């Protein structure tokens, strides 16, 4: 007999076997017991949460000859034929491959015939959002006035693509993502039934990797059992099969990033690649690790011991890992963690379509280690903090072989203990500021986000005090600089890197263009930013 995958073998056959969707199961059972069955249902939710399974159970329950507390008995002729897929009363359609008007018209023609046996004809349309506009229009009238014996169950993962005219005619049920506890409990039931010995830690890692999907969790478990047939499934074996990385590697990587050691970070990545780990999964797990650090850091900042303990329960880590996380969280700032998570989140989207994942991951790690490579304002605070830390120690970190332990109070053998002697940057002359005004449109292109937008309609001139005067229309754009002086500092830093001279910037809110011209009549040195890229 052919082997049956675990997610098919252990598909729930009654409402009692459905996990994590009690709010939906209870409602449907009550409708069956009270004989208040609707004619159109919409099941929506992420993949693997039980939409199709519940639809089939509901189809059996409404046709069951002797339902038990609203659930199908499983032994009558109707239940057996529907379970075997041979019943003429239940029609399952994949809208992804049958999405045309003709396919829906076939259903409409069939609906006109009453069921040969049983009470209801149930039409389950999976991935209904894939139907064409014409197919939706053809289905509309039948949904509005169906025969008394017809029930439509529409299932979709993208409910926002369903026309409102269809939504308004259906009872909508939102399937929730399954919790790690729910998934781990069901996986434990499956392993016990299959006679598989598995560590609790490995079980919970599989549940976390399933990302709220029961089908994904059972598929991953199936894969691990097949690789380690007749063996105990340990945490290390599960990591090996799934191409995942132990949390100890993430701890070392975070310490390398904090100390700015690019070489150490790349060495750790090299070990991950040599072991054959999946880089996409590696980035996801690293993001999850940083998320745990962020949760712990925010609770440590509040200082509430009860909240700290509650946050530790949410993170679901061992005692040893928790002690290491607390040490790292104390050495990090919230804004730095947010920057790390932002870079990795952007990387996750890029890896999906990349043919050279390793290079992208290496570039991201270099960005994390060297915030001075970025010119956006979000990285500015990280760059300033790095300089402050070096000034406090009175040394400059040289080369690329820094010791990751230095960020946690250790000494680095490759630090050249030199006093910081940065030569002062000379101030720009009025003539040099005029040259900056001429180049300002190109300089503005190197800014990002709100700064770039706020400078779009800027007017520039030179003051008698030797400042670069930036006139910005009064309102949101000028408030970006006036209310937040650090943004002026960031602009000065960008100009300094562009021309190699220190330029003091004075931002002036102006009501209109003429006002700026009156206050700064040297119009020959005045330029506006609201020009096209070609100009």
C-alpha positions, 0 to 999 in steps of 0.5 A, spaced: 500 500 500 502 506 498 505 511 503 500 516 506 503 523 508 502 525 515 498 531 513 493 527 509 493 521 514 492 525 520 487 530 517 481 531 522 475 527 520 470 530 526 469 537 529 472 534 535 479 533 532 480 540 529 485 544 533 485 551 534 479 554 531 474 553 537 470 559 535 469 557 528 467 549 530 462 551 536 458 556 531 458 551 525 456 545 530 450 550 533 448 551 526 447 544 525 444 542 532 439 548 531 438 547 523 440 554 522 444 552 516 446 558 511 447 557 504 454 561 503 460 561 507 467 564 506 473 561 510 479 565 510 486 564 513 493 563 512 495 556 509 494 550 513 489 552 518 484 547 517 479 551 512 478 545 507 478 540 512 473 544 516 469 545 510 469 537 508 467 536 516 461 541 515 459 537 508 459 530 512 455 533 518 449 536 514 448 530 510 449 525 516 444 521 518 445 521 525 449 527 527 452 526 534 452 533 538 453 537 531 458 533 528 458 527 523 458 520 526 463 517 521 459 511 520 453 512 516 453 511 508 453 519 507 459 520 511 463 514 508 462 516 501 464 523 503 470 521 506 472 517 501 471 522 496 465 518 492 459 522 494 455 526 488 453 531 493 460 534 495 463 537 489 470 540 490 473 545 485 480 548 485 479 555 482 486 556 481 486 551 475 478 552 474 477 560 474 473 561 468 466 563 466 465 556 463 467 552 469 462 556 474 456 555 469 457 548 469 456 549 477 450 553 476 447 547 471 448 542 476 445 546 482 438 546 478 438 538 480 436 536 487 441 531 490 439 524 489 441 522 496 442 526 502 439 533 504 444 538 501 449 539 495 455 542 498 460 546 493 467 547 496 471 552 491 478 552 494 482 559 492 476 562 490 480 569 489 483 566 483 476 566 479 476 571 474 471 577 474 466 574 469 466 568 473 465 572 480 459 575 476 456 568 474 456 566 481 453 572 484 446 570 482 446 563 484 449 565 491 444 570 492 438 566 490 440 558 491 436 552 491 434 550 498 438 544 498 445 548 495 451 550 500 457 554 497 463 554 501 468 559 499 475 558 501 481 563 500 488 565 503 487 572 500 480 575 502 482 582 500 481 580 492 474 577 493 469 582 490 464 586 496 458 583 492 460 576 494 463 578 501 456 581 503 452 574 501 457 570 505 457 568 512 465 569 513 469 565 518 476 567 519 481 562 521 487 563 526 494 562 525 495 556 530 499 557 536 506 554 538 503 550 544 497 548 539 502 545 534 506 542 539 500 538 542 498 536 535 505 534 533 506 530 540 499 526 538 502 524 531 509 522 534 506 518 539 501 514 534 507 513 529 511 510 535 516 516 534 521 518 540 522 526 539 525 531 544 521 536 547 525 541 544 525 539 537 518 538 538 517 546 539 522 548 534 518 544 529 512 547 531 515 554 531 518 553 524 511 551 522 509 558 522 502 557 525 500 552 519 498 545 522 500 542 515 507 545 514 508 542 521 506 535 519 510 536 513 516 538 517 515 532 522 514 527 516 521 530 513 525 529 519 522 522 520 524 520 513 531 522 514 532 519 521 528 513 520 527 508 527 531 513 530 530 518 536 529 525 533 533 530 537 534 537 537 540 537 533 537 532 528 531 537 527 536 543 525 540 538 521 534 536 517 531 543 516 538 547 515 537 551 521 542 554 525 543 553 533 542 559 537 549 559 540 551 561 533 546 567 533 549 569 540 556 569 537 554 573 531 551 578 535 557 579 539 561 580 533 556 585 530 557 589 536 564 589 536 564 591 529 568 585 527 566 584 519 571 578 519 568 574 525 561 575 522 563 573 515 567 567 518 561 565 522 557 565 515 562 561 512 561 555 517 553 556 516 554 555 508 559 549 509 554 546 513 549 546 508 544 551 512 539 554 508 540 562 508 533 564 508 532 560 514 538 563 517 536 570 516 529 568 519 532 565 525 537 571 526 531 576 525 527 572 530 533 572 535 533 579 535 526 580 536 527 576 542 533 581 544 528 587 543 522 584 547 527 582 553 531 589 552 524 593 553 522 589 559 529 590 562 528 598 561 521 598 565 525 594 570 518 590 572 520 583 575 513 581 573 513 583 566 520 581 565 518 574 567 512 574 563 516 576 557 521 570 558 515 565 558 513 569 551 520 568 548 520 560 550 528 559 551 532 555 555 535 558 562 542 558 559 540 561 553 536 566 557 542 568 561 546 569 555 540 573 552 539 578 558 547 579 557 546 581 550 540 585 551 544 590 556 549 591 551 544 593 546 540 599 545 532 599 542 534 603 536 540 599 534 536 593 535 530 596 530 535 598 525 538 591 525 531 588 524 529 593 519 536 591 515 534 583 516 527 584 514 529 588 507 534 582 506 528 577 507 524 580 501 530 580 497 533 573 498 526 570 495 528 572 488 535 572 488 540 567 485 546 569 489 543 569 496 550 569 500 553 575 497 546 579 499 547 576 506 554 578 507 553 585 505 547 585 510 552 583 515 557 588 513 552 594 514 550 591 521 558 591 523 559 598 519 554 603 520 558 608 517 557 605 511 550 608 511 548 615 510 541 615 512 539 618 519 537 612 522 544 609 522 546 616 524 545 614 531 548 608 531 555 611 528 555 616 533 554 611 539 560 607 536 564 613 536 562 615 543 564 608 545 571 608 542 572 615 545 570 612 552 575 607 551 580 612 549 582 607 543 581 606 536 579 599 533 583 598 527 583 592 522 578 587 522 580 582 527 576 585 533 575 580 539 567 580 539 568 579 547 570 586 547 563 589 547 562 585 553 568 588 557 573 583 554 580 586 551 581 585 544 588 583 542 588 587 535 586 593 538 591 599 537 591 603 543 592 610 541 589 616 543 584 619 538 587 625 535 582 626 529 584 633 526 579 638 526 575 639 519 576 646 517 570 650 516 567 652 509 568 659 506 563 663 503 565 661 496 565 654 498 558 654 500 556 657 494 559 651 490 555 647 495 549 651 493 551 649 486 552 642 487 546 641 492 541 638 487 546 632 486 547 632 494 540 632 495 539 625 491 544 622 496 539 623 502 533 619 503 526 618 506 523 625 509 529 629 509 529 628 501 522 630 501 523 636 506 528 639 501 524 638 495 522 646 495 528 648 499 531 655 497 539 656 498 543 662 500 549 664 504 548 668 510 553 674 512 555 669 518 558 664 513 552 659 514 548 655 509 541 658 509 536 653 507 529 656 506 523 651 507 516 652 506 513 653 513 509 647 515 511 639 515 517 640 511 520 646 515 518 642 522 522 636 520 528 641 521 526 646 526 522 641 531 528 636 531 535 639 531 538 632 530 536 632 523 539 639 522 546 635 524 544 630 520 544 634 514 551 638 516 554 631 516 552 629 509 554 636 507 561 635 510 562 628 507 560 631 500 565 637 500 570 635 506 568 642 509 564 643 515 558 647 513 553 650 519 546 650 516 541 655 518 534 652 517 529 658 516 521 657 515 518 661 509 511 663 507 513 664 500 518 665 495 518 672 495 519 673 502 526 669 502 528 673 496 527 679 500 531 677 506 536 674 502 537 679 496 543 675 493 539 672 488 545 670 484 547 664 489 539 662 490 537 655 487 531 651 488 530 644 489 523 643 486 526 641 479 526 634 475 531 629 475 533 630 468 534 638 470 
